[in-house]
Amino acid sequence: MTKPIRPTLAMVRAVLPLMAALSISASALGSTSPPPVGGATAWLNVSTQSAPELRGKVILVQFWTYTCVNWRRTLPYVRAWSAKYRDQNLVVIGVHTPEFDFEENPDNVRAAINEMHIDYPVAVDSQRAIWDAFHNVYWPALYLIDTRGHIREILGADPGDGSATASSSFSVYLADQLERVIHA
């Protein structure tokens, strides 16, 4: 288990654009995705959630890139948590930040999302604006944000550690934290 890092003010401030980026203005209703805001170059799997609907929700922000084997090991857990807790106030937001140039193409990201059966909203962060705002340094990374907008947990694999986030202790620990935050 890796030790969570302390959130910075910049990380906390970065949560607000993520929440705002999921909102859809009246002029955008009926379009396939909202305009890129909050640093995202595109949004995929976006529902018609608005900022007021996200207020009071527990948010799990997941930084990932589809070629990262460490992230692939966490995906079954995140998908399961998204499904299990969706009706209990949890919103999972994926932030796809590419490692390689070919991963910047939203069509490639969309294909990966379809192939891996990801059904939660995904911000395509090709310019690393969201990544930089969170001061993120590796994939995968998970930021658990409570209903008041406070980052409660930051978890991820140490660079080069192929098993930290996929271990059963990780799964049990984060599931416990999700339960605590959701039922707080």
ROSE-4610 file (N, C-alpha, C; in Angstrom, 1 decimal, always signed):
// ROSE-4610
residu = [M/M/M/T/T/T/K/K/K/P/P/P/I/I/I/R/R/R/P/P/P/T/T/T/L/L/L/A/A/A/M/M/M/V/V/V/R/R/R/A/A/A/V/V/V/L/L/L/P/P/P/L/L/L/M/M/M/A/A/A/A/A/A/L/L/L/S/S/S/I/I/I/S/S/S/A/A/A/S/S/S/A/A/A/L/L/L/G/G/G/S/S/S/T/T/T/S/S/S/P/P/P/P/P/P/P/P/P/V/V/V/G/G/G/G/G/G/A/A/A/T/T/T/A/A/A/W/W/W/L/L/L/N/N/N/V/V/V/S/S/S/T/T/T/Q/Q/Q/S/S/S/A/A/A/P/P/P/E/E/E/L/L/L/R/R/R/G/G/G/K/K/K/V/V/V/I/I/I/L/L/L/V/V/V/Q/Q/Q/F/F/F/W/W/W/T/T/T/Y/Y/Y/T/T/T/C/C/C/V/V/V/N/N/N/W/W/W/R/R/R/R/R/R/T/T/T/L/L/L/P/P/P/Y/Y/Y/V/V/V/R/R/R/A/A/A/W/W/W/S/S/S/A/A/A/K/K/K/Y/Y/Y/R/R/R/D/D/D/Q/Q/Q/N/N/N/L/L/L/V/V/V/V/V/V/I/I/I/G/G/G/V/V/V/H/H/H/T/T/T/P/P/P/E/E/E/F/F/F/D/D/D/F/F/F/E/E/E/E/E/E/N/N/N/P/P/P/D/D/D/N/N/N/V/V/V/R/R/R/A/A/A/A/A/A/I/I/I/N/N/N/E/E/E/M/M/M/H/H/H/I/I/I/D/D/D/Y/Y/Y/P/P/P/V/V/V/A/A/A/V/V/V/D/D/D/S/S/S/Q/Q/Q/R/R/R/A/A/A/I/I/I/W/W/W/D/D/D/A/A/A/F/F/F/H/H/H/N/N/N/V/V/V/Y/Y/Y/W/W/W/P/P/P/A/A/A/L/L/L/Y/Y/Y/L/L/L/I/I/I/D/D/D/T/T/T/R/R/R/G/G/G/H/H/H/I/I/I/R/R/R/E/E/E/I/I/I/L/L/L/G/G/G/A/A/A/D/D/D/P/P/P/G/G/G/D/D/D/G/G/G/S/S/S/A/A/A/T/T/T/A/A/A/S/S/S/S/S/S/S/S/S/F/F/F/S/S/S/V/V/V/Y/Y/Y/L/L/L/A/A/A/D/D/D/Q/Q/Q/L/L/L/E/E/E/R/R/R/V/V/V/I/I/I/H/H/H/A/A/A]
num = [1/1/1/2/2/2/3/3/3/4/4/4/5/5/5/6/6/6/7/7/7/8/8/8/9/9/9/10/10/10/11/11/11/12/12/12/13/13/13/14/14/14/15/15/15/16/16/16/17/17/17/18/18/18/19/19/19/20/20/20/21/21/21/22/22/22/23/23/23/24/24/24/25/25/25/26/26/26/27/27/27/28/28/28/29/29/29/30/30/30/31/31/31/32/32/32/33/33/33/34/34/34/35/35/35/36/36/36/37/37/37/38/38/38/39/39/39/40/40/40/41/41/41/42/42/42/43/43/43/44/44/44/45/45/45/46/46/46/47/47/47/48/48/48/49/49/49/50/50/50/51/51/51/52/52/52/53/53/53/54/54/54/55/55/55/56/56/56/57/57/57/58/58/58/59/59/59/60/60/60/61/61/61/62/62/62/63/63/63/64/64/64/65/65/65/66/66/66/67/67/67/68/68/68/69/69/69/70/70/70/71/71/71/72/72/72/73/73/73/74/74/74/75/75/75/76/76/76/77/77/77/78/78/78/79/79/79/80/80/80/81/81/81/82/82/82/83/83/83/84/84/84/85/85/85/86/86/86/87/87/87/88/88/88/89/89/89/90/90/90/91/91/91/92/92/92/93/93/93/94/94/94/95/95/95/96/96/96/97/97/97/98/98/98/99/99/99/100/100/100/101/101/101/102/102/102/103/103/103/104/104/104/105/105/105/106/106/106/107/107/107/108/108/108/109/109/109/110/110/110/111/111/111/112/112/112/113/113/113/114/114/114/115/115/115/116/116/116/117/117/117/118/118/118/119/119/119/120/120/120/121/121/121/122/122/122/123/123/123/124/124/124/125/125/125/126/126/126/127/127/127/128/128/128/129/129/129/130/130/130/131/131/131/132/132/132/133/133/133/134/134/134/135/135/135/136/136/136/137/137/137/138/138/138/139/139/139/140/140/140/141/141/141/142/142/142/143/143/143/144/144/144/145/145/145/146/146/146/147/147/147/148/148/148/149/149/149/150/150/150/151/151/151/152/152/152/153/153/153/154/154/154/155/155/155/156/156/156/157/157/157/158/158/158/159/159/159/160/160/160/161/161/161/162/162/162/163/163/163/164/164/164/165/165/165/166/166/166/167/167/167/168/168/168/169/169/169/170/170/170/171/171/171/172/172/172/173/173/173/174/174/174/175/175/175/176/176/176/177/177/177/178/178/178/179/179/179/180/180/180/181/181/181/182/182/182/183/183/183/184/184/184]
x = [+0.9/+0.0/+0.9/+0.6/+1.4/+0.8/+1.6/+1.1/+0.5/-0.8/-1.4/-0.6/-0.6/+0.1/-0.9/-0.4/-1.2/-1.7/-3.0/-3.6/-3.1/-2.9/-2.5/-3.7/-3.6/-4.7/-5.0/-4.0/-4.2/-5.0/-4.8/-5.6/-7.1/-7.3/-8.7/-9.3/-8.6/-9.2/-9.5/-8.7/-8.9/-10.2/-10.7/-12.0/-13.1/-13.2/-14.3/-14.4/-13.3/-13.5/-13.9/-13.5/-14.0/-15.5/-16.0/-17.4/-18.1/-17.6/-18.2/-18.2/-17.1/-16.9/-18.0/-18.6/-19.7/-21.0/-21.1/-22.4/-22.6/-23.9/-24.2/-25.1/-24.7/-25.5/-26.8/-27.8/-29.0/-28.7/-27.7/-27.4/-26.7/-26.1/-25.4/-26.3/-27.5/-28.4/-28.6/-28.6/-28.8/-27.6/-26.5/-25.2/-24.6/-23.6/-23.0/-22.1/-21.6/-20.8/-20.8/-20.5/-20.4/-19.1/-19.1/-17.9/-16.7/-15.5/-14.4/-14.1/-14.3/-14.0/-13.2/-12.6/-11.9/-10.6/-10.1/-8.9/-9.0/-10.2/-10.4/-10.5/-9.8/-9.9/-11.1/-11.7/-13.0/-13.5/-14.8/-15.5/-16.2/-16.0/-16.6/-17.5/-18.6/-19.5/-20.2/-20.4/-21.0/-22.5/-23.1/-24.6/-25.0/-26.3/-26.8/-26.7/-25.7/-25.6/-25.2/-25.6/-25.3/-24.6/-23.9/-23.2/-24.1/-25.3/-26.2/-26.4/-26.5/-26.7/-25.5/-24.3/-23.1/-22.8/-23.4/-23.2/-23.8/-23.0/-23.4/-23.1/-22.4/-22.0/-20.6/-20.4/-19.0/-18.4/-17.2/-16.6/-15.3/-15.1/-13.8/-13.2/-12.1/-11.4/-10.3/-10.3/-9.4/-8.5/-7.2/-6.3/-5.8/-5.8/-5.5/-5.0/-4.4/-4.1/-4.2/-4.8/-5.3/-4.1/-2.9/-1.8/-1.1/-1.5/-0.8/-1.3/-0.4/-0.8/-1.2/-0.6/-1.0/-2.4/-2.8/-4.1/-5.1/-4.7/-5.6/-5.9/-4.9/-5.2/-6.2/-6.3/-7.3/-8.7/-8.8/-10.1/-11.2/-11.0/-12.2/-12.7/-11.8/-12.3/-13.1/-12.6/-13.2/-14.6/-14.6/-15.9/-16.9/-16.5/-17.3/-17.8/-16.9/-17.4/-18.3/-18.1/-19.0/-20.4/-20.5/-21.8/-22.4/-21.6/-22.2/-22.7/-21.9/-22.2/-22.9/-23.2/-23.8/-25.1/-25.9/-27.2/-27.0/-25.8/-25.5/-24.7/-24.8/-24.2/-22.8/-22.2/-20.9/-20.9/-20.1/-19.8/-18.3/-18.1/-16.7/-16.4/-15.3/-14.9/-13.5/-13.4/-12.1/-11.4/-10.1/-9.3/-8.3/-8.5/-7.5/-6.4/-5.2/-4.1/-3.0/-2.8/-2.0/-0.5/+0.1/+1.5/+2.2/+1.6/+2.2/+1.3/+1.9/+1.2/-0.1/+0.0/-1.2/-2.4/-2.1/-3.2/-3.9/-3.4/-4.1/-5.3/-5.4/-6.6/-7.8/-8.9/-10.1/-10.7/-10.6/-11.1/-10.5/-9.2/-8.5/-8.9/-9.1/-9.6/-11.0/-11.9/-13.2/-13.2/-12.4/-12.3/-11.9/-10.9/-10.5/-11.6/-12.4/-13.5/-14.5/-14.8/-15.8/-15.2/-14.0/-13.4/-13.3/-13.1/-13.0/-14.2/-15.3/-16.7/-16.7/-16.1/-16.2/-17.4/-18.2/-19.5/-19.6/-18.6/-18.6/-18.0/-18.2/-17.7/-16.1/-15.6/-14.1/-13.7/-12.9/-12.3/-11.0/-10.9/-9.7/-8.8/-7.7/-6.8/-5.5/-5.6/-4.4/-3.3/-3.7/-2.8/-2.3/-2.7/-2.3/-2.7/-3.8/-4.2/-4.8/-5.6/-6.2/-5.1/-4.2/-3.1/-2.2/-1.9/-1.0/-1.7/-3.0/-3.8/-3.8/-3.8/-3.8/-2.3/-1.4/+0.0/+0.2/-0.5/-0.4/+0.9/+1.5/+2.8/+2.8/+1.7/+1.7/+0.3/+0.3/-1.0/-0.8/-1.8/-3.1/-3.1/-4.0/-4.1/-5.6/-6.0/-7.4/-7.5/-8.4/-8.7/-10.1/-10.3/-11.7/-12.1/-13.2/-13.6/-15.0/-15.1/-16.3/-17.4/-18.6/-19.7/-19.5/-18.5/-18.2/-17.2/-16.6/-15.6/-14.2/-14.0/-12.7/-12.1/-10.8/-10.1/-9.8/-10.4/-10.3/-9.1/-8.9/-7.9/-7.2/-5.9/-5.2/-4.4/-4.7/-4.1/-3.5/-2.4/-1.9/-0.7/-0.2/+1.0/+2.2/+3.3/+4.5/+5.1/+5.8/+6.4/+7.2/+6.9/+7.6/+7.1/+6.0/+5.4/+4.2/+4.4/+3.4/+2.2/+2.3/+1.3/+0.5/+1.0/+0.5/-1.0/-1.5/-2.9/-3.8/-3.2/-4.1/-4.2/-3.5/-3.5/-4.9/-5.1/-6.4/-6.4/-5.3/-5.3/-5.7/-5.3/-5.7/-7.2/-7.7/-9.1/-9.9/-9.5/-10.2/-10.1/-9.0/-8.8/-9.6/-9.6/-10.4/-11.9/-12.3/-13.7/-14.2/-13.3/-13.7/-13.8/-12.9/-12.9/-14.1/-14.5/-15.7/-16.9/-17.0/-18.1/-18.2/-17.1/-17.0/-17.5/-17.0/-17.3/-18.8/-19.2/-20.6/-21.6/-21.3/-22.3/-22.0/-21.2/-20.8/-22.0]
y = [-1.2/+0.0/+1.2/+2.1/+3.4/+4.4/+5.3/+6.3/+7.4/+7.8/+8.9/+10.2/+11.0/+12.3/+13.4/+14.4/+15.5/+16.4/+16.7/+17.5/+18.9/+19.6/+21.0/+21.9/+23.2/+24.1/+24.0/+23.8/+23.7/+22.5/+21.4/+20.2/+20.5/+21.1/+21.4/+22.3/+23.3/+24.3/+23.6/+22.5/+21.8/+21.0/+20.7/+20.0/+20.8/+22.0/+22.9/+22.9/+23.1/+23.0/+21.6/+20.6/+19.2/+19.1/+19.6/+19.6/+20.5/+21.7/+22.6/+22.0/+21.3/+20.7/+19.7/+19.1/+18.1/+18.8/+20.1/+20.8/+21.1/+21.1/+21.3/+22.6/+23.5/+24.7/+24.4/+25.3/+25.1/+25.0/+25.8/+25.7/+24.4/+23.7/+22.5/+21.3/+21.4/+20.3/+19.7/+18.4/+17.8/+17.5/+18.1/+17.9/+16.6/+16.0/+14.8/+15.0/+16.2/+16.4/+17.9/+18.3/+19.7/+20.4/+21.7/+22.3/+22.0/+22.0/+21.7/+22.8/+22.6/+23.6/+22.9/+23.6/+23.1/+22.4/+22.6/+22.0/+20.8/+20.2/+19.0/+19.4/+18.6/+18.8/+18.2/+17.2/+16.6/+15.9/+15.6/+14.8/+13.6/+12.4/+11.2/+10.6/+9.9/+9.3/+10.3/+11.5/+12.6/+12.5/+12.4/+12.4/+13.9/+14.0/+15.4/+15.9/+15.4/+16.0/+17.4/+18.2/+19.6/+19.8/+20.9/+21.2/+21.1/+21.6/+21.4/+19.9/+19.1/+17.7/+17.0/+17.6/+17.0/+17.6/+18.7/+19.2/+18.2/+17.9/+16.9/+15.5/+15.3/+13.9/+13.6/+12.3/+11.8/+11.6/+12.1/+12.0/+11.2/+10.3/+9.6/+9.9/+10.7/+11.2/+10.2/+9.6/+8.6/+9.0/+9.3/+9.6/+8.3/+8.2/+7.0/+7.3/+6.3/+6.3/+4.8/+4.6/+3.3/+2.3/+2.7/+1.7/+1.4/+2.0/+1.8/+0.4/-0.5/-1.8/-1.7/-0.8/-0.6/-0.1/+0.9/+1.3/+0.2/-0.6/-1.7/-2.6/-2.8/-3.7/-3.1/-1.8/-1.1/-1.0/-1.1/-0.9/-1.8/-3.1/-3.9/-3.3/-2.9/-2.3/-1.0/-0.1/+1.2/+1.0/+0.1/-0.2/-0.8/-1.7/-2.3/-1.3/-0.4/+0.6/+1.6/+2.0/+2.9/+2.3/+1.0/+0.3/+0.2/-0.3/-0.5/+0.7/+1.8/+3.0/+4.1/+3.9/+4.9/+5.4/+4.5/+5.0/+5.4/+5.4/+5.8/+7.1/+7.9/+9.3/+9.3/+8.2/+8.3/+8.6/+9.5/+9.8/+9.6/+8.6/+8.4/+9.3/+10.0/+10.8/+10.3/+9.8/+9.4/+10.6/+10.7/+11.8/+11.0/+11.0/+10.3/+11.3/+11.1/+11.9/+11.0/+11.3/+10.4/+10.5/+9.3/+9.2/+9.3/+8.8/+8.8/+9.6/+10.1/+11.0/+10.3/+9.1/+8.4/+8.3/+8.5/+8.4/+9.8/+10.8/+12.1/+12.1/+11.2/+11.2/+10.7/+11.6/+11.2/+9.9/+9.7/+8.4/+7.2/+7.3/+6.2/+6.0/+7.1/+7.0/+6.4/+6.9/+6.4/+4.9/+4.4/+3.0/+2.2/+2.7/+2.0/+2.0/+3.1/+3.1/+2.1/+1.9/+0.9/-0.5/-0.7/-2.0/-2.5/-1.5/-1.8/-1.6/-1.3/-1.2/-0.1/+1.0/+2.1/+3.0/+3.1/+3.8/+5.1/+5.5/+6.8/+7.9/+9.2/+10.3/+10.3/+10.6/+10.7/+12.0/+12.7/+14.0/+13.6/+14.0/+13.8/+15.0/+14.7/+15.7/+15.8/+15.9/+15.8/+16.9/+18.0/+19.1/+19.0/+18.1/+17.9/+19.0/+19.7/+20.8/+20.4/+19.3/+18.8/+18.1/+17.3/+16.6/+17.6/+18.7/+19.7/+20.4/+20.6/+21.3/+20.4/+19.1/+18.2/+17.9/+18.4/+18.0/+16.5/+15.9/+14.4/+14.0/+12.9/+12.4/+11.0/+10.3/+8.9/+8.4/+7.3/+6.6/+5.3/+4.7/+5.4/+6.2/+7.1/+7.9/+8.1/+7.9/+8.1/+9.1/+10.1/+11.2/+11.0/+10.7/+10.6/+11.9/+12.5/+13.8/+13.7/+14.2/+14.0/+15.0/+15.0/+15.8/+17.3/+17.6/+19.1/+19.6/+18.7/+19.1/+18.9/+18.2/+18.0/+16.7/+16.8/+15.6/+14.8/+13.6/+12.7/+11.7/+11.2/+10.2/+10.5/+10.2/+10.2/+8.9/+8.1/+6.8/+6.6/+5.9/+5.5/+4.6/+4.2/+3.3/+4.2/+3.7/+4.4/+4.1/+5.0/+4.7/+3.4/+2.5/+1.3/+0.2/+0.5/-0.6/-1.2/-2.3/-3.0/-3.6/-3.6/-4.3/-3.5/-2.4/-1.6/-1.4/-0.8/-0.5/-1.6/-2.8/-3.9/-4.9/-4.7/-5.7/-5.7/-6.8/-6.9/-5.9/-5.6/-4.6/-3.2/-2.9/-1.6/-1.6/-2.7/-2.8/-2.7/-3.4/-3.4/-2.0/-1.4/-0.1/+0.9/+1.0/+2.1/+1.8/+0.5/+0.2/+0.7/+0.5/+0.9/+2.4/+3.1/+4.6/+5.1/+4.4/+4.8/+4.7/+3.6/+3.3/+4.4/+4.8/+5.8/+7.2/+7.5/+8.9/+8.9/+7.8/+7.8/+7.8/+7.1/+7.0/+8.0/+9.0/+10.0/+11.0]
z = [+0.0/+0.0/+0.0/-0.9/-1.0/+0.0/+0.5/+1.4/+0.6/+1.0/+0.3/+0.5/-0.5/-0.5/+0.0/+0.5/+1.0/-0.2/-0.2/-1.3/-1.1/-2.2/-2.2/-2.6/-2.3/-2.7/-4.2/-5.0/-6.4/-6.8/-6.1/-6.3/-6.0/-4.8/-4.4/-5.4/-5.8/-6.8/-8.2/-8.5/-9.8/-9.8/-8.6/-8.5/-9.1/-8.9/-9.4/-10.9/-11.6/-13.1/-13.6/-12.9/-13.3/-13.1/-12.0/-11.8/-12.8/-13.0/-14.0/-15.4/-15.7/-17.1/-17.4/-16.4/-16.6/-16.9/-16.6/-16.7/-18.2/-18.6/-20.0/-20.0/-20.8/-20.9/-21.8/-21.7/-22.5/-24.0/-24.4/-25.9/-26.3/-25.3/-25.6/-25.5/-24.9/-24.8/-26.2/-26.3/-27.6/-28.4/-28.0/-28.6/-28.0/-28.6/-28.1/-27.0/-26.8/-25.6/-25.4/-24.1/-23.8/-24.4/-24.5/-25.0/-24.0/-24.5/-23.6/-22.7/-21.4/-20.4/-19.3/-18.4/-17.3/-17.7/-18.9/-19.4/-20.2/-20.2/-21.0/-22.5/-23.4/-24.8/-25.4/-24.7/-25.1/-23.9/-23.9/-22.9/-23.6/-23.0/-23.6/-22.5/-22.9/-22.0/-21.1/-21.5/-20.7/-20.7/-19.5/-19.4/-19.4/-19.1/-19.0/-17.5/-16.8/-15.4/-15.5/-14.5/-14.4/-13.0/-12.9/-11.7/-10.4/-10.5/-9.3/-9.0/-10.0/-9.7/-9.1/-9.3/-8.8/-7.4/-7.0/-5.7/-4.7/-3.7/-2.7/-3.0/-4.2/-4.6/-4.1/-3.9/-3.7/-5.1/-5.3/-6.6/-6.5/-7.4/-7.5/-8.9/-8.8/-10.0/-10.3/-11.5/-11.8/-13.0/-12.7/-13.8/-14.4/-15.8/-16.5/-17.9/-18.5/-19.9/-20.3/-21.5/-21.8/-22.1/-22.3/-22.5/-21.2/-20.0/-18.8/-18.1/-18.0/-17.4/-16.0/-15.2/-13.8/-13.7/-14.6/-14.6/-15.0/-16.0/-16.4/-15.3/-14.4/-13.2/-12.2/-12.2/-11.3/-11.9/-13.2/-13.9/-13.4/-13.2/-12.7/-11.4/-10.5/-9.2/-9.4/-10.2/-10.4/-11.1/-12.1/-12.8/-11.8/-10.9/-9.9/-8.9/-8.4/-7.5/-8.2/-9.4/-10.1/-10.2/-10.5/-10.6/-9.3/-8.3/-6.9/-6.2/-6.3/-5.6/-6.4/-7.7/-8.5/-7.9/-7.3/-6.7/-5.3/-4.8/-3.4/-3.4/-4.4/-4.4/-5.0/-5.6/-6.2/-7.7/-8.1/-9.5/-9.8/-10.7/-11.1/-12.3/-12.3/-13.5/-13.8/-15.0/-15.6/-16.2/-16.0/-16.7/-17.5/-18.8/-19.6/-20.0/-19.5/-19.8/-20.5/-21.8/-22.6/-22.2/-22.3/-22.2/-23.5/-24.6/-25.9/-26.9/-27.9/-28.9/-29.5/-29.8/-30.4/-29.4/-28.1/-27.1/-27.0/-27.7/-27.7/-28.6/-29.5/-30.4/-29.7/-29.6/-28.9/-29.5/-30.8/-31.4/-30.8/-30.5/-29.9/-28.5/-27.8/-26.4/-26.4/-27.3/-27.4/-27.7/-28.6/-28.9/-27.6/-26.9/-25.6/-24.6/-24.5/-23.6/-23.9/-25.2/-25.7/-25.4/-25.8/-25.6/-24.1/-23.2/-21.8/-21.0/-21.7/-21.1/-20.0/-20.3/-19.3/-19.6/-18.6/-18.8/-18.0/-17.3/-16.6/-17.4/-17.1/-17.9/-17.9/-19.0/-19.2/-19.8/-19.1/-19.7/-20.4/-21.7/-22.4/-22.1/-21.5/-20.9/-21.7/-23.0/-23.9/-23.7/-23.2/-22.9/-21.5/-20.7/-19.3/-18.4/-18.7/-17.9/-16.6/-16.6/-15.3/-14.5/-15.2/-14.6/-13.9/-14.5/-13.9/-12.7/-12.9/-11.8/-10.5/-10.7/-9.6/-9.1/-9.9/-9.6/-9.6/-10.5/-10.6/-11.2/-10.8/-11.3/-12.0/-11.8/-12.4/-12.6/-13.4/-13.6/-12.9/-12.4/-12.1/-10.8/-10.7/-9.5/-9.3/-8.0/-7.6/-6.6/-6.8/-5.8/-5.4/-4.1/-3.5/-2.9/-3.4/-3.0/-2.3/-1.1/-0.4/-0.8/-0.2/-0.6/-0.4/+0.3/+0.5/-0.4/-1.2/-2.2/-1.6/-0.5/+0.1/-0.4/-0.8/-1.2/+0.0/+0.1/+1.3/+1.2/+0.0/-0.2/-1.6/-1.7/-2.9/-3.0/-3.9/-4.0/-5.4/-5.5/-6.8/-6.6/-7.7/-7.7/-7.7/-7.0/-7.1/-8.5/-9.1/-10.4/-10.4/-11.3/-11.4/-10.5/-9.7/-8.9/-9.6/-10.1/-10.9/-10.2/-8.8/-8.1/-7.1/-6.7/-5.6/-5.7/-6.8/-6.9/-7.2/-7.7/-8.1/-7.0/-5.9/-4.8/-4.1/-3.4/-2.7/-1.6/-1.0/+0.1/-0.4/-1.6/-2.2/-2.3/-2.9/-3.2/-1.9/-0.9/+0.4/+1.0/+1.0/+1.6/+0.9/-0.4/-1.0/-0.9/-1.0/-0.8/+0.6/+1.6/+2.9/+3.0/+2.3/+2.3/+1.5/+0.4/-0.3/+0.6/+1.3/+2.2/+3.3/+3.8/+4.9/+4.3/+3.1/+2.6/+2.1/+1.4/+0.9/+2.0/+3.1/+4.2/+5.3/+5.1/+6.1/+6.3]
